[in-house]
Amino acid sequence: MIKSYIYYIAFIILVGCLSDGAVEKAYDEKFYVKDNSNDGENRGYITYISTVDTNRKLIKYFWPNGKVQLIAYYYKGYKDGSWRVFMDDGGLISETRYSNDKRDGETKSYHPNGKLATIEHYHEGNPVDTWYYYDSLGNLTKTENYK
């Protein structure tokens, strides 16, 4: 009886640990494997499937020079997680968070010199909070407030 109880407790702890780590693993590229079932590589992109949840996909689009153009996460076909867009030289253009196909959270865009251009906030696709705009030297030039 005690042995069964110990196994039960160990099982509960193990399941708890797995579910806690699943959230972090959902957006960690090392927990994705290449999906060889499509020919996206010939069209400039590679699809990866999550080893934690097969409903999650990561797609990387590439410039003709081989540099990454876009890193995009999907959940059940909807935009979900961080989307990062890059210039053909590898410089970051923007970072956007999505949830259920809508912008949700902070979006940042950058000038070609790498300096921050804007900080925007969204909730369920709608603009919220204070937005910040910067010139190419990094100086704050404007703010807008959304309710």
Secondary structure, DSSP 8 states (H G I E B T S, - for coil): -HHHHHHHHHHHHHHHHHHHHHHHHHT-GGGEEE-TTS-GGGGTEEEEEESS-TTEEEEEEE-TTS-EEEEEEEETTEE-EEEEEE-TTS-EEEEEEEETTEEEEEEEEE-TTS-EEEEEEEETTEE-EEEEEE-TTS-EEEEEEE-
